[in-house]
Amino acid sequence: MQVYKFLYCVCIFAAAISMNAAEFRGSISGRIVDAVTKQPVSGVTIRLLSTKLGAVSTESGIYKISDVPVGTYSLEYKRIGYATMVKSDIIVRSSRITEVMAEMAESPIVSEEVTVRPAYFSQDINQVSNTLQFSNEEIRRAPGSFGDISRIVSGMPSTAKVDDQSNALIVRGGSPIENGFYVDNIEITNINHFPSQGTSAGSTSIIPVDLLQSVDFSAGGFSAAYGDKLSSIMNIQLRKGNTEETDLQFDFNVMGFGGIIDGPFAAGKGTYIFAARRSYLDLLAEAAGINLLPTFGDAQIKITYDIDNKHSLSLLGIFSDDHISSDSANARENKQTAYGSDDIYDGTIGINWRYLWGENAYTQTSIAYTRTNFDNHYRDNFTGNDILRKQSIEQYIRLRSISTIAFSPFISLEYGVEAKYIHADNSIRFGLQNNAVGDSVGLFTLQGKKDASRGGLFTTLTYTPFSVLKIAAGMRMEYATISETITYSPKISVVYSLSDHTVITANTGIYYQGIPLLMAAQNPNLITPQDMQAIHYVLGFQQILSADTRLLMEIYGKEYKGFPIDPNEPGLFAVDEPYDRIGFYTYHPALIMNGKARSYGAEISVQKKLSDNFYGITGLSWFRSEYAGYDGVWRNRVFDNQIVFSIEGGITLSKDWEISTRWIYAGGRPYTPFNTELSRQTGIGILDDNRINSSRFPAYHSLNIRADKRFFFEKSTLIAYISIWNVYNRNNAQAIIWNQFDMRPETVSQFGLLPVFGLEWEL
């Protein structure tokens, strides 16, 4: 409570010396480029809505609006030949330049007499409806998120709810291993702290929200430019450093403390931005009733340099450092059957080169290196025997080049190449463990090195025969050394505009992904050589209800085949094991690539962008997710919530006060109950193979509320916020474990009511 008293005193002091906020001013600057060719767009009229302020972009696409009173605004961009667009959530701070980059899409409108109302959503038919877009401000202010990109997305209709402790993305019934992340054209294996090896999940994002420029999330039917993933792609753009001045920011919250510094160099031809954070989670652990004290840190760097008008280089570095440990005494006190430690180091460094090699063409080429060290050690709390002793190093070298040519306003071509080399060095000892059929797998040691590589070529031709119709046909060809096969992935999408505000979309495609490297290393001679496969079918409808409000509806289906299954455990779906059993991939003496799965569902959402001091989004989805193991029986997949409803919104009470809230309801997840009689006889928890995923947890629901207050000073801005997670203290279940102390099954709960506070000081 002392921390909250300190926060209260800081806010009172800040309020007392910021009474004249109306006198403080900042500025807005940015650059406008064509959405397809990335060429600068000149002659754009930029208007700051609700004011008389504005600007016109130069030949370089640059604009600036000076002497703007502090507050929250929307910017309108308008030019003949381009679709009028509006960017909301533009925050102007005291004596600071807010940089806003914009990409404008060409439009068939050619006459000045045509009246175009402001468009908060793209009216260009190139915008496929199942791609969600977020600005950094939309992510920063969301309640119950810690500023975590994945937690924001997990509240959208396309995703299912797992638990608050994890930010695992369950996209349309798929596993967290099926999601891909790209940052500035560089693939990142996992963007989270405490990553689960072989998956895309973790605890919270390693990328601070204040580094984000934009986030695009495709929940299905993504283009041929992305491969080796079966469910979704998240494309993240980090902002550049300020091109005119040096800015500082200091952060302090319950997650930890950190700072950001950015600015120009080389007479403005280059920019840099550097961020670092470190946690102190004892208060959070105490509030959540957890005796484990995780600590983590991360650092990010982005340096950009414009060689000339055509060539630009950027250096990207993203690093994280995670540690958590518990001892036998703490484990016994909390009735935990295991104790141990996790030490994880992860880092990616890469270079991206952008080359505008024609008036209507450009190429981006990146090369990057990633290294992840896993050191996990867990023991049984009764015998002291090892359950898992893992020392694993995974290294990736990735090359990616993608080009776009716009032959005309009606035809464009995207093509490229992608390749990656993977080297794994494993020393893993699996102790005595139990499986879904009630038997035991004895000690197994995996030692040695595993090399793998994967490469692909891709292309997409986009043809617009009429102003209301767009057809995109793509193909991706890949070769993987693990499967020793070449795969072909055709894709096609059709977008038809019934009117200026009504769009129908349809797409289908085949997608391939290699199995987790850890599973491949266990069974180098027993796996049938092939990749996992998914076929997507998506039909969507988009209606612009008003300039700032959009309705989306989609129905979809996904058919999977070629998944690894274990003949010794015929009812188990092996790739879901980290979420279905004990939290990691265990040893399987044999794997066969004959597993099948399917998911299908329908989604509807209504989103209102910030205007008239109000914003919000509400969504409802119904879906099913099932699999067939070695025995051919169809069962519920562990992510089968069936129904998810969410509503999120906020209101800006003034230029310095904002309140937001989010409520999520999700149907109960399936789980496999214990064979109580056999578990009591053996003294250890044995799952019932006759009831795999036949039971369900109670439904999940939770309310989160957040309040933000900005204090404007002459040369700086202070942001104070408080967020209450799980306001009415819902007892949501996380897992069912076997309590070896009382010899009975026991439910482990998620976070209860949890207050989260923070301060951000911008200089």
GIWODA-V421275 format. One record per helix or strand of 2 or more residues. SS is the DSSP state (alpha for helix, beta for strand). FROM is the first residue (numbers start at 1). TO is the last residue. If there is no record, write none. Layout:
ss=SS from=FROM to=TO
ss=SS from=FROM to=TO
This chain:
ss=alpha from=2 to=16
ss=alpha from=21 to=23
ss=beta from=25 to=34
ss=beta from=45 to=48
ss=beta from=54 to=56
ss=beta from=62 to=69
ss=beta from=71 to=78
ss=beta from=85 to=92
ss=beta from=97 to=99
ss=beta from=102 to=104
ss=beta from=131 to=135
ss=alpha from=136 to=140
ss=alpha from=149 to=153
ss=beta from=159 to=160
ss=beta from=170 to=171
ss=alpha from=176 to=178
ss=beta from=179 to=183
ss=beta from=186 to=188
ss=alpha from=209 to=211
ss=beta from=212 to=218
ss=beta from=232 to=238
ss=beta from=247 to=253
ss=beta from=256 to=265
ss=beta from=270 to=278
ss=alpha from=282 to=287
ss=beta from=295 to=306
ss=beta from=311 to=325
ss=alpha from=328 to=333
ss=beta from=338 to=358
ss=beta from=361 to=380
ss=beta from=386 to=406
ss=beta from=411 to=430
ss=beta from=433 to=434
ss=beta from=440 to=441
ss=beta from=444 to=466
ss=beta from=469 to=480
ss=beta from=485 to=497
ss=beta from=502 to=513
ss=alpha from=517 to=522
ss=beta from=532 to=546
ss=beta from=549 to=565
ss=alpha from=567 to=569
ss=alpha from=574 to=580
ss=beta from=592 to=611
ss=beta from=614 to=628
ss=beta from=634 to=636
ss=beta from=643 to=654
ss=beta from=657 to=666
ss=beta from=670 to=671
ss=alpha from=676 to=682
ss=alpha from=689 to=691
ss=beta from=695 to=696
ss=beta from=700 to=712
ss=beta from=717 to=725
ss=beta from=733 to=739
ss=beta from=744 to=749
ss=beta from=754 to=762
